[in-house]
Amino acid sequence: MTRARASHLSRRRLATAITVGLVVVIAALVVCPLIGAGPGGDLGLLDVGDLVRGASGEPTAAWRLYTFARLPRAVAACVVGAGLAAAGCALQSMLRNPLAEPYTLGISSGAALFAVLAIRLGADRVLGSGAIDSAAFIGAAAASFAVWQLGRVGRNLPPATLLLAGVTVAMFCAAASMLVLYTSDFAEVYRIVGWMMGGLDYTLWPALVESAVPIAVSLVALLWVARDLNALAAGADAAASVGVIAQRAMAIAFVASAIIVGASVSLAGAVGFVGLIVPHAARAVVGPDHRVMLPVSILAGGAFLVIADTLGRVALAPRELPVGIVTALMGGPFFLYVLYREKSRGRMWGAM
């Protein structure tokens, strides 16, 4: 097969994958907000006729519910899911470990800890609602820096030590969050627990835009190093042999992942396992080429979290199940499955 032919196949496969992914995402964003309790409290689909009349200028309860409550919530889930899936895809390649993702590496835990501290100290009452968002960003950056420094061996970043450093940071942040929770009053406990479980209950368009911009910029950065991630998946030495500056690519991927996690936690709280489940599914469908797998993971992650949030809204209706619990219920068994599969193949730590 000639190089031109192979390139043509790659472009066609990428175009097909992106087209299918976009169709799925758009369908999820349009259909999922229709599902749930209507203005009368009955579980089902919103009346399409009421939505059409609302769109034409006649105010209806269904149109207000769809436009001002469910649609921004669905878009927020799509943005967060896309970001977390891309971060997980990049981290798994960089660390050459199938269990790596923002949640297991402690980045999400660091962002959640700083957000919890901001709630406990009442920072939003003094500095405004953006204080918690800023705290989540700082926490993600601090956790990433701690993992980076703890995982370094000289000038190198061995995947095994980096992953162990991430697990250590995650455990410390979880324990610290529990300590903050223990010292909080009832009102603070309610807010903190809701944040730690992850949720999109009260998503507003301004907050969505504030988080979507850094996530979008970081996704562009990850797509820019997609070819380098292919080389990093074979190891730093192999990457260097084909002209990839491994340390630079790893730094870009790590920083972009930290920004994504900080923005995601500020918007939706701690939502885990999206970065584990989606990249594995994308890899099974389109293969390991990150030039294809990464954009597919972005689109699939967005659709996945929109659907997961919808399941949370309707599973225990009229009560709602936080989306973080839904993804944890899915991700826990999936984590064990991946662990067992890699162990049976004898390669969990072989690449390290």
C-alpha positions, 0 to 999 in steps of 0.5 A: 500500500502506498503512503498516499493511499494510507494517508487517504484511508486515514483521512477518510476514517477520520472524517467518517468517525467525526461525522458519526460522532457529531451526529451522536452528540447533536442527537444527545443534546437535542433528545436528552433534554426532552426526557424527564419530568414535565411541567406537570411533574409527570415523567416522559417527553416534553410536548414538542408542540409546546416547544415549537410554540415557545420557539415561535414567541409564545411563552410556554412552561415546556419551552422555559424548562427546555431552554433555561434548565435542561439545555444548558445542563446538557451542554455543560455535560457535553463540555465536561465529558468531552474534556475529561475523555480527552484528558484520560486519552492523553494520560493513558498514552503518556503514562502507557497505563490503561488505568490512568485518568484524571480521577486516578491520578489525583488531579480531580481530587486536588481540584475538589479539595481546593473547591471544598476548602473554598466552600468551607471558608466561605470564599464565595461570600467574600470574593463572589461565585467565581471564587470556587471556580478559581479554587478548583483551577488552583487545586488542579494545578497544585495536584498536577505540580505535586504529581509531576515533582513526586514522579520525577526521577532526575530529569525523567518521568517514569510512568510507574512512579508518576502513576504511583505519585498520582495515587498518593496525591489522590489519597491525601486529597480525599483524606483532607476533604474528609477532614474539611467535611468533618469540621463543617456545619450542616449547610456547608456539609450539604454543599460540600457533599453535593460538590464531591458527588458531582452534579449539573443541577444548577448550570447557568449559561455564564458559568458554562461559558467561563469553563468551556473556554479553557476546556476548548483551548486545552482540547486544541492543545491535545489535538495538536500533540496527537501525533506525539501521543502516538509516539509516547505510547511506545515510550520516551526513547521510541518517541525520541527516535522518531524526532518527538521531544518527549518532555515537551509533549508530556508537559503540554499533555499534562498541563492541558489535562490539568486545565481541563480538570480544573474547569470541569470540576469548577462546573460539575464537581468531581466526576470520575471514570469518564476518562477511563471508560470513553478512551477504551471504547474509542480505542476498541472502535477506531484503533490506537491512532490518537489522530483519530482516537482523540477527536472520537474520544472528545465527541464520545465523552460529550455524548456519554456524559449527557446520557449519564446525566439524563439517566441520573435525572430519571432513574429515581424521579422525582429525585435526581441522582448526581451524575458523578454517582452514575459514572462511578457506578459504571466506572467501578466495574469497568476499572476492575474489568480493565485491571483483570484483562491487563493482568491476564495478559501480563502487561499491566506493568510490562510497559513500565 
